[in-house]
Amino acid sequence: MNKSLVFISLVVSALCLSFQQKMRDISVSIQPTFKNENLVLDKVKYVTGKNDTVTISILKFYISDVEVAFENGTSYKEPQSYHLIDLENEKSLQIQLKNAPDLKIKQLTFNVGIDSTTNVSGNLEGDLDPALGMYWAWNSGYINMKLEGKSSSCKSVKKEFQFHIGGYLPKQNALQRVVLDFHKNTTEIQLKVDISKWLDEVALKQTNSIMISGNEAIAMSELYKKMFSVE
C-alpha cells in the first residue's frame, strides 16, 4: 500500500472515531408518594379525594419494556426489560439503563405490567420469579400491580382493601403503556409514582377488592396509569 492510501485510511479511521456515538448509563429513580409526601408503609395515614382515610401496607408493580426517545429522533430500548418495583425493597427503586446514547431525552416510555409474550415465554427467573409473589398461574400470568392496605371506609371484615391487577389474555389484558415527555439532557430521571392520583378515583366503600383478571381489573389499570410523572 502506498503512502497516499495509508494516509487516507488513517484519516477515515480518525473521522469514524470522532463521529462515534458517546454512550452513558441513565439512572431512573422510583419515588412512591402520596400527594407531596413520601409514601410510608403501615405507619402513616393518608386521606384520599373520596375522603377515605387509608394506610398502605403493600405496593409492588412491574415496569417493563423501557424505552427512551431522544430529540434527534432516535431511541434506546432496554434489553431484557422487566423490573419488579417493591416499596419494601429499596434497591428495587433504582433502574439502571446501561449504555444509552448521550443525547437530549425527549420521552420516557414503559409498560406497567408484563406483556403477553413474556407471560408465556417460560422465563421465570430474576424479577419474574414466582417466589416473589407476583405470579398467579400459567393461565392467568403475572400480577401487574399489587396494592394493599386498610381503611375504615371498607366494608370488609378487617377493613382491608386488596387490588391485585393483572391479566394478559385477549379481552383480559390489563397491561398499560405510559408515555412521559421529559426534554432534558441528563443521566438521572426521577419517576414519581403518586398513589393519591389512583385512590382519589376509587370509592373504597363500594370497591375494596379486585383479585382476578377481567373488566374490573382493566378499568382499575386505566386509573393507576395516571400515577406516573417525571421530574
Secondary structure, 3 states (H helix, E strand, C coil): CCHHHHHHHHHHHHHHHHCCCCEEEEEEEEEEEECCEECCCCCCCEECCCCCEEEEEEEEEEEEEEEEEECCCCEEECCCCEEEEECCCHHHHEEEEEEEECCCEEEEEEEECCCHHHHCCCCCCHHHCHHHCCEEECCCEEEEEEEEEEECCCCCCCCEEEEEEECCCCCCCCCEEEEEEEEECCCEEEEEEECHHHHCCCCCCCCCEECCCCHHHHHHHHHHHHHEEEC
